[in-house]
Amino acid sequence: MDLGVIGNCAVAALVSREGAINWFCLPRFDGDPVFHSLMGHGAGQEGDGEFAVELEDMTESEQSYLPNTAILRTVLRSPKGAVEIVDFCPRFTAYGRSFRPQMLVRQVRRIEGSPRVRMRLKPRFQWGEVAPTLTRGSNHVRFVGPEQNMRLTTDAPIDHVLDGRMINLEGEMTFILGPDETLSDSPEQIGTTFRTKTTRYWQRWTQRLAIPFEWQEAVIRAAITLKLCSYEATGGVIAAITTSLPEAPDSGRNWDYRYCWVRDAFFTVRALNSLAATRTLEHYFQWLMNAVADAEGGHIQPVLGLGLETALTERISPSLQGFRGMGPVRIGNQAHEHFQHDTYGNIILGAAPAFFDHRLPMNTGRTAYEQLEPLGEQAWELHDQPDAGIWELRSRARIHTSSSLMCWAACDRLAKIARHLELDDRATLWAERAEVIRDKILDNAWSEERGAFVESFGGSTLDASVLLMGEVGFLPPKDPRFIATVERLSEVLGRGPFMLRYEEADDFGVPEVGFNVCAFWRIDALARIGREEEARKLFEELLEARNHLGLMSEDTAFATGEGWGNFPQTYSMVGIINGAMRLSRRWEAEL
């Protein structure tokens, strides 16, 4: 996906390589895409649902982030001249709290020659079905919709902007698109001030990261991107910024990922925590404990809304055509109805660091532990029961190895937390239960015929998710069964540096692209079993699959290297951080 992402932990937007903002949801990540041309023009005309800067006779473009920030710079060139577009969402500290408005800032300026540009600003509401009503002043225009309004304030000629007229660009134009509020200063002054403060915020944030010696730029970009996928107001972490980017061409595998899967979020906060970015963990822990309290010891959905919403009813947009016309465009996700038993382990894994990390000023004593124990009871009861599994299969249920593995992790971590809190009886109980689950997995998930752990108890097909055995400490890396599993999975599911999720056909057939996080799991497993050089080679090749800005989608096509699936995918960005942290040469060995 040749897209960049900007955001501020409240909203986020995607920007094409040519400088068009083609995805922007309000009032938050899972809201109405007022810019949606990535998914089609809706009920309107071509170009609707977009904020574009068109350079007359454009011949080339280039794009990069300002170093160590979430501020995106796009340069468009033509024989007549060149323009620079700087896009960002303001983010800094003001009056003792985070300032992260539902706002985009665009700065467009001439950098050489005599360029002519056209501004195309065509938001729509209700998933492309409703054109806004416009009201205007001398320096602003209001876009009024059925449920929300936006205001553009600019020093560009309003008439030319609304008419989409090609004009000479002599100097600089600033566009501030956000809440329907009057600004306190000129657009140029506010844009410059916000940019300076936002730059300072991101650069100070990255300065505090504990990055590895190698692949520093890749890790910093991944860390910033993961932070952009956190919704700071509640602490929730989304799986991706988009919905319905297909996992493969015309596959129908189009899903809405703008929600918080406890599975994905656990990996995200753990990766950021490994870099010493602890604030996201603090906020996520609060979100997580609210979800636990809401459940009152009962079933917890594998996916929840950013505000802990439970009803994420899936429907299809009647107007949006889909990415490159490959619909449907889905709103909501049926996975909220699923029973995925790994959920309980992922919650406890996500909460466990808060009990041990002395940097975190959180209430993680006995009371918090007692709130988690009912989740352990659920894991214990369900560890050998069928579920939809990590891949959220919609038409069958099995006793998935990865689900049982995470039920084991739930009991194992509760035992460790109890021991840390000097609750010896509870520690013994949970350790004994973990051992029972461990024995069942070893007895029922190992296949002599395949020479590997398989995807379900008594099953015969291979699944990359069993590689998580190494990640959660289920087996020591040198265990011959784990080594054999890594080798067998590489042989059967590996496609160069990429990996299939599984070999068996699902509801939509046999997967036809590599699922990026599985490839990173293989790299981690290879490093654990001592094949570090092979892991380094594969890691370098996977980094080549990132786009021009260092971002990754969910999937990668084997033949073309093209990114598919929702974007940017937190799982994939987590893999970059984990791989670099595991494989990098050590600072002390180099300097």
Summary of the structure (lengths in Angstrom):
residues: 591
radius of gyration: 24.4
end to end distance: 37.3
largest distance: 77.5
contacts: 2171
relative contact order: 0.10
helix: 37%
strand: 22%
